[in-house]
Amino acid sequence: MLDSLRRRWFLVSLLIVIPGGLRLGSALTSAQFAWLEASIPRASTSVLVGVILFLMSVTLDNRRLRASLARPGPVCWATLVTFGFLPLAAWPLSRMQRTVDFQVGLAIAACVPCTMAAASVWTRKAQGNDAVSLLVTLLTNGACFLVTPLWLWFLVPSAVGGDAAIELDTAYLMKKLMISALLPIVLGQVCRWSATCAAFADLRKVPLGVVAQSCILVIVFWESIKAGPKLQDGGSGLGLAAVALVWASCILLHLLAMAAAWWGARAIGFAWDDRVAIAFASSQKTLPIGVYIASSFSDQNAALAVLPMLMYHASQLFIDTAVADRLVRVRPGGDRPD
């Protein structure tokens, strides 16, 4: 029991931090909330996201990338699914949501890049080619400053029916992601050029990961506090049915992406190990960048846009654990043939 909690401490913490932040935010008076918001530097979220992505990047061992670069097909297919198929699949689903918050939040969850570490972790767990998942991670996170804002420019106005209350400054978002996402990722990989730095990061990968995840919890807690007042006001259309619909949509999007990635890769003729990597890397979505983008909408009519990103992330942790165990059992040479 304790061992299971230690391994899932981040997910358990999310289950505490989110309702705790929502409760605190809904209990604050307008004056108290204004004082708290004024006390926190406006750039704090950007700084924390930069720290998170730097720590995640510096702990990514890129020595196996050469093989994936020599055979770019699997990486290209995974990137096409995560940055092409998933946003298109989210288009009709976002229009079905009952609140503007969840329409915008679902679009964000579909458009952000691959997870920085989890994709490779689950790929290794399923005995796949983690060099492919690693390269997809670096490629999609490095390109997100350009691709993600362009998709949101298309999806967000469409999702909310052209509601003037939701405004997306695409150029400004690109600039924010370039500074807070692309630059820290590049710096993290540059630091690995130093053998001393790389050895330090590899030796302390677990504690550095704990620091990064702790910073994520701080951001999630603050965004939950900011969303609290909307819950206190009742939130237009917000209820159990709306929450169930958006959560089911997050799960469906993840499963659709995984299925499209797997069967598409099989039709193309990629090897089993590559297919495993493609399935995880193309369907998993990174939490820090998703929460960071959602925070851009918190001052508009989408204060709860962060919730679908949290739902997507929590769901993929459970789903992909079961999928990885299944793939190990049925891989060629296992219990069943391919």
Secondary structure, DSSP 8 states (H G I E B T S, - for coil): -HHHHHHTHHHHHHHHHHHHHHHHHHHS-HHHHHHHHHHS-TTHHHHHHHHHHHHHHHT---TTHHHHHHS-HHHHHHHHIIIIIHHHHHHHHHHH-SSHHHHHHHHHHHHS---SSHHHHHHHHTT--HHHHHHHHHHHHHHHHHHHHHHHHHHHHHHTTT-TT----HHHHHHHHIIIIIHHHHHHHHHTTSHHHHHHHHHTHHHHHHHHHHHHHHHHHHHHHHHHHHHHTT-TT-SHHHHHHHHHHHHHHHHHHHHHHHHHHHHHT--HHHHHHHHHHHH---HHHHHHHHHTTTTTT-TTTHHHHHHHHHHHHHHHHHHHHHHHHHSTTSSS--
